[in-house]
């Protein structure tokens, strides 16, 4: 069971009141500009800079499921001036890739979680499926004859759908795409029957009736779709299962604890900003925050979860 991280409203801000560092901070976002990771990362970076009294420079280094950026930051100066803005994919990559240029647990250290959001399980609207129970019954009745799309082998959209199929005891063909946008389009057109996608990208199509929402992947329901149950409560996954998408900030492993504490306080200050919470809510997400130790425990649990799922799925990537 995943632990929910609560934003510490009363967190102290060690170091923020000290003489401010004039050097810019380079926040390396592990995915291309314009996507949801970039949008949230830039906003958090801007607010962090205000809290610290420093300039935060955004650098997008996409590729290899976030591993190019992670490798670069792992090898950067460990003085608090270079940070990695990462997503759930970093926990998956540790099991998915046979060779990585960095070791997540050895070469990087948690600073803070920033945001969490659900994925949305959707089906083609022509299917006779309007609830999780109907989805489960349909899938079992058609085991071996159904297919689902994803953003690629080992993508969280692949592994979430795989987990549901495995829990239901159903065989389904996995059709990987180069990104979830194409998979979502093919789900709407009926080339594949269902998929799990990030909430903010699937929601517009669901509202237009192009796909039908069935369940969300987090422990709590989404405010935008309050009548859509969670996978855990509806029996699509075991009770207590939470496979939501998350984002966070890591630093090179030898970054001094005082610098980590100062950066963590700035992240939490940024997440309390009304503009940040409003923008996150508009994307179906919420601020997480908490201490660096919270993030370390959470990351360890995520690594254990996704390592098991990757092994069960047989997914590999080079």
C-alpha positions as CSV (number, residue, x, y, z in Angstrom):
1,X,0.0,0.0,0.0
2,X,1.3,3.4,-0.9
3,X,1.5,6.0,1.7
4,X,0.0,9.4,1.0
5,X,2.3,12.3,1.7
6,X,0.7,15.2,3.4
7,X,1.9,18.7,2.7
8,X,3.4,20.1,5.9
9,X,1.6,23.4,6.4
10,X,3.7,24.2,9.5
11,X,7.1,23.2,8.1
12,X,10.0,25.3,9.2
13,X,12.1,27.0,6.5
14,X,15.7,26.2,7.6
15,X,18.1,28.4,5.7
16,X,15.6,30.5,4.0
17,X,16.2,33.4,6.4
18,X,20.0,33.2,6.0
19,X,22.1,35.3,3.7
20,X,20.8,34.2,0.3
21,X,22.9,32.4,-2.3
22,X,23.3,34.5,-5.4
23,X,24.0,31.5,-7.7
24,X,21.2,30.3,-10.0
25,X,19.7,26.8,-9.5
26,X,19.4,24.6,-12.5
27,X,16.2,22.5,-12.4
28,X,16.6,19.8,-15.0
29,X,13.1,18.5,-16.1
30,X,13.4,14.9,-17.3
31,X,10.8,15.4,-20.1
32,X,10.2,17.7,-23.1
33,X,8.8,21.2,-22.8
34,X,5.0,21.6,-22.9
35,X,3.9,18.4,-21.3
36,X,2.3,18.1,-17.8
37,X,5.6,17.4,-16.1
38,X,7.2,20.5,-17.6
39,X,4.1,22.7,-16.8
40,X,4.2,21.7,-13.1
41,X,8.0,21.7,-12.8
42,X,8.3,25.2,-14.2
43,X,5.6,26.5,-11.9
44,X,7.2,24.9,-8.8
45,X,10.6,26.1,-9.9
46,X,9.4,29.7,-10.2
47,X,7.9,29.7,-6.8
48,X,10.9,28.0,-5.3
49,X,13.1,30.7,-6.7
50,X,11.0,33.3,-5.0
51,X,11.2,31.5,-1.6
52,X,15.0,31.2,-1.9
53,X,15.7,34.6,-3.4
54,X,17.5,32.8,-6.3
55,X,16.9,32.4,-10.0
56,X,15.8,28.9,-10.9
57,X,16.7,28.1,-14.5
58,X,14.7,25.4,-16.2
59,X,16.5,22.9,-18.5
60,X,14.5,20.3,-20.4
61,X,16.4,17.1,-21.1
62,X,14.0,14.5,-22.4
63,X,14.7,11.1,-23.6
64,X,15.0,7.4,-22.5
65,X,12.0,7.7,-20.1
66,X,13.7,10.4,-18.1
67,X,17.0,8.6,-17.7
68,X,19.1,11.1,-19.7
69,X,18.3,13.9,-17.3
70,X,18.7,11.6,-14.3
71,X,22.1,10.5,-15.4
72,X,23.2,14.1,-16.0
73,X,22.1,15.3,-12.6
74,X,23.6,12.2,-10.8
75,X,27.0,13.3,-12.2
76,X,26.5,17.1,-11.5
77,X,28.1,19.1,-8.7
78,X,26.6,18.1,-5.4
79,X,26.3,21.6,-4.0
80,X,22.5,22.3,-4.3
81,X,22.9,24.2,-7.6
82,X,21.6,21.3,-9.9
83,X,18.4,19.4,-9.3
84,X,16.3,16.8,-11.1
85,X,12.6,17.2,-11.6
86,X,11.4,13.6,-12.0
87,X,8.3,11.5,-12.2
88,X,7.1,8.0,-11.3
89,X,9.1,6.7,-14.3
90,X,12.3,6.9,-12.3
91,X,11.1,4.1,-10.0
92,X,10.1,2.0,-12.9
93,X,13.3,2.5,-14.9
94,X,15.4,0.9,-12.2
95,X,13.8,-2.4,-13.0
96,X,13.0,-1.8,-16.7
97,X,16.4,-0.9,-18.0
98,X,19.2,-3.5,-18.0
99,X,21.9,-0.9,-18.0
100,X,21.7,2.6,-16.6
101,X,24.5,5.1,-16.2
102,X,23.4,6.0,-12.7
103,X,22.1,4.2,-9.6
104,X,18.9,5.8,-8.2
105,X,19.6,4.8,-4.6
106,X,23.3,5.5,-4.7
107,X,23.7,8.5,-6.9
108,X,20.6,10.7,-6.2
109,X,19.0,11.9,-2.9
110,X,15.4,12.9,-2.4
111,X,14.5,16.6,-1.8
112,X,10.7,16.6,-1.9
113,X,7.7,15.2,-3.5
114,X,5.8,17.8,-5.4
115,X,2.5,16.5,-6.9
116,X,0.4,13.5,-7.3
117,X,-2.4,12.6,-9.8
118,X,-4.5,9.7,-10.8
119,X,-4.6,7.8,-14.0
120,X,-7.9,7.1,-15.6
121,X,-9.0,3.7,-17.0
122,X,-11.1,4.4,-20.1
123,X,-12.8,2.2,-22.6
124,X,-14.1,2.7,-26.1
125,X,-17.7,4.0,-25.7
126,X,-19.1,1.4,-28.0
127,X,-18.3,-1.3,-25.5
128,X,-21.2,-2.5,-23.3
129,X,-19.3,-1.3,-20.2
130,X,-20.3,1.5,-17.9
131,X,-18.9,0.4,-14.5
132,X,-15.9,-1.4,-13.1
133,X,-18.1,-4.5,-12.5
134,X,-19.2,-4.5,-16.1
135,X,-15.7,-4.0,-17.2
136,X,-14.5,-7.0,-15.2
137,X,-17.3,-9.2,-16.5
138,X,-16.6,-8.1,-20.1
139,X,-12.9,-8.6,-19.8
140,X,-13.3,-12.1,-18.3
141,X,-15.8,-13.1,-21.0
142,X,-13.5,-12.0,-23.7
143,X,-10.1,-13.0,-22.2
144,X,-7.5,-13.5,-25.0
145,X,-9.5,-11.5,-27.5
146,X,-9.2,-8.0,-26.2
147,X,-6.4,-5.4,-26.5
148,X,-5.2,-2.3,-24.7
149,X,-3.0,0.6,-25.7
150,X,-0.2,2.3,-23.8
151,X,2.5,4.9,-24.2
152,X,5.1,2.2,-24.7
153,X,6.6,-0.9,-23.2
154,X,7.2,-0.3,-19.5
155,X,5.4,3.0,-19.5
156,X,3.2,3.4,-16.4
157,X,0.1,3.3,-18.7
158,X,1.2,-0.2,-19.8
159,X,2.0,-1.4,-16.3
160,X,-1.2,-0.1,-14.7
161,X,-3.4,-1.9,-17.3
162,X,-1.3,-5.0,-16.9
163,X,-1.9,-5.0,-13.2
164,X,-5.6,-4.8,-13.7
165,X,-5.6,-7.6,-16.2
166,X,-3.4,-9.8,-13.9
167,X,-5.7,-9.1,-10.9
168,X,-8.8,-10.1,-12.9
169,X,-7.1,-13.2,-14.4
170,X,-7.6,-11.9,-17.9
171,X,-5.4,-12.3,-21.0
172,X,-5.2,-9.2,-23.1
173,X,-2.9,-8.1,-26.0
174,X,-0.8,-5.1,-25.2
175,X,-0.4,-2.6,-28.1
176,X,2.4,-0.1,-27.3
177,X,2.5,3.3,-29.0
178,X,5.0,6.1,-29.1
179,X,3.3,8.1,-26.4
180,X,-0.1,7.9,-24.9
181,X,-1.7,10.5,-27.2
182,X,-1.8,8.0,-30.1
183,X,-3.0,5.2,-27.8
184,X,-5.8,7.4,-26.5
185,X,-6.8,8.3,-30.1
186,X,-6.9,4.6,-31.0
187,X,-9.0,3.8,-27.9
188,X,-11.5,6.4,-29.0
189,X,-11.6,5.0,-32.5
190,X,-11.9,1.4,-31.3
191,X,-8.5,0.1,-32.7
192,X,-7.9,-1.0,-29.1
193,X,-10.6,-1.4,-26.5
194,X,-9.2,0.3,-23.4
195,X,-6.2,1.9,-21.7
196,X,-5.0,3.7,-18.6
197,X,-3.9,7.2,-19.2
198,X,-2.9,10.3,-17.2
199,X,-6.0,11.9,-15.8
200,X,-5.5,15.4,-17.3
201,X,-5.1,14.0,-20.9
202,X,-7.9,11.5,-20.7
203,X,-10.4,13.7,-19.0
204,X,-11.1,16.0,-22.0
205,X,-11.9,13.0,-24.3
206,X,-14.1,11.5,-21.5
207,X,-16.1,14.8,-21.2
208,X,-16.6,14.8,-25.0
209,X,-17.9,11.2,-24.9
210,X,-15.0,9.9,-27.1
211,X,-13.9,7.5,-24.3
212,X,-15.8,6.3,-21.3
213,X,-14.2,6.6,-17.8
214,X,-14.3,3.5,-15.7
215,X,-12.0,4.0,-12.7
216,X,-9.2,6.1,-11.3
217,X,-5.9,4.6,-10.0
218,X,-5.4,6.6,-6.7
219,X,-6.9,5.8,-3.3
220,X,-9.2,8.9,-3.5
221,X,-11.6,9.7,-6.2
222,X,-11.0,12.6,-8.6
223,X,-13.0,15.8,-7.8
224,X,-13.7,16.3,-11.5
225,X,-15.3,12.8,-11.8
226,X,-16.7,12.2,-8.3
227,X,-19.0,9.3,-9.5
228,X,-16.1,7.4,-11.0
229,X,-14.8,4.9,-8.4
230,X,-11.2,4.0,-7.7
231,X,-9.7,0.8,-9.0
232,X,-9.1,-0.5,-5.4
233,X,-12.6,0.1,-4.1
234,X,-14.2,-1.4,-7.2
235,X,-12.2,-4.6,-7.2
236,X,-10.1,-3.9,-10.3
237,X,-7.0,-4.0,-8.0
238,X,-6.5,-5.3,-4.5
239,X,-7.8,-3.2,-1.6
240,X,-5.4,-0.4,-0.7
241,X,-3.7,-0.3,-4.1
242,X,-2.6,3.1,-5.2
243,X,-0.8,3.4,-8.6
244,X,-1.1,7.1,-9.1
245,X,1.4,9.2,-11.0
246,X,3.7,11.5,-9.0
247,X,6.5,14.0,-9.5
248,X,9.3,15.0,-7.2
249,X,12.8,16.6,-7.0
250,X,16.1,14.8,-6.5
251,X,19.6,16.1,-6.0
252,X,23.1,14.6,-6.5
253,X,23.8,12.1,-3.6
254,X,26.6,14.1,-1.9
255,X,24.6,17.3,-1.6
256,X,25.0,18.6,2.0
257,X,22.1,17.9,4.3
258,X,21.8,21.6,5.1
259,X,21.3,22.4,1.4
260,X,18.7,19.6,1.1
261,X,16.8,21.0,4.1
262,X,16.8,24.5,2.6
263,X,15.6,23.3,-0.8
264,X,12.9,21.1,0.8
265,X,11.6,24.1,2.7
266,X,11.5,26.1,-0.5
267,X,9.6,23.4,-2.3
268,X,7.0,23.2,0.5
269,X,6.6,27.0,0.4
270,X,6.0,26.8,-3.3
271,X,3.4,24.1,-2.9
272,X,1.4,26.2,-0.5
273,X,1.2,29.0,-3.1
274,X,-2.5,29.5,-4.2
275,X,-1.5,29.7,-7.9
276,X,0.3,26.3,-7.6
277,X,-2.6,24.6,-5.9
278,X,-5.1,26.0,-8.3
279,X,-3.1,25.0,-11.4
280,X,-2.7,21.5,-9.9
281,X,-6.4,21.2,-9.2
282,X,-7.2,22.1,-12.8
283,X,-5.0,19.2,-13.9
284,X,-6.7,16.8,-11.6
285,X,-3.6,16.8,-9.4
286,X,-2.7,17.9,-5.8
287,X,0.3,19.1,-3.9
288,X,2.1,16.5,-1.9
289,X,5.2,17.9,-0.3
290,X,6.5,16.7,3.1
291,X,10.1,16.1,4.2
292,X,13.0,14.6,2.3
293,X,12.7,11.6,4.6
294,X,9.1,11.2,3.6
295,X,10.1,11.1,0.0
296,X,12.9,8.6,0.6
297,X,10.4,6.2,2.3
298,X,7.9,6.7,-0.5
299,X,10.5,6.2,-3.2
300,X,11.6,2.9,-1.6
301,X,8.0,1.7,-1.6
302,X,7.5,2.7,-5.2
303,X,10.7,1.0,-6.3
304,X,9.5,-2.2,-4.6
305,X,6.1,-2.0,-6.2
306,X,7.2,-1.3,-9.8
307,X,10.1,-3.8,-9.7
308,X,7.6,-6.5,-8.9
309,X,5.2,-5.4,-11.6
310,X,7.9,-5.1,-14.2
311,X,9.2,-8.6,-13.4
312,X,5.7,-10.0,-13.6
313,X,5.0,-8.3,-16.9
314,X,8.3,-9.4,-18.5
315,X,8.8,-5.8,-19.8
316,X,12.4,-4.8,-20.7
317,X,13.9,-1.7,-22.3
318,X,17.4,-1.0,-23.7
